[in-house]
């Protein structure tokens, strides 16, 4: 029980800074990459907590499709820094 709580706290400690970096990043491509890593860690947390269907769907839909499309769109359109 303590090991599960400790692992949950570690995942949460990783997720919060990633979410803040995704919001604060000046470069849009960097923001998309931070969001992708955040969603990957969140899916890992879901799988660890026993919700493997939710974690798998999140990996396939959000990380696999939506974020990849966002990154390629930003790279092709020349995503500029936010001033």
Phi, psi and omega in degrees: 000318180292325179296319178296319178295319180295317178294321177298318179295322178295315178299318180295322179292335175279323186290319185297311178296327178296318178295319179294320178294324178296327179280319187274347186297135180280327180272129184294326178293319177296320177299319178294322179292317177299320178295321179295315179294322177300313181293326177295315179293323178296320176295322176297321178295318177299316180295320178296323182280358176101359178264068187291330178294314180296317179296319179293319178295320178297319178297315183290313187279304187283304183288317185287325188246302189293311182292322177298317177297319179297315181297314180295322178297315180295322180289322182285328180270359178072057179308119184267165178287147176278134182268000000 
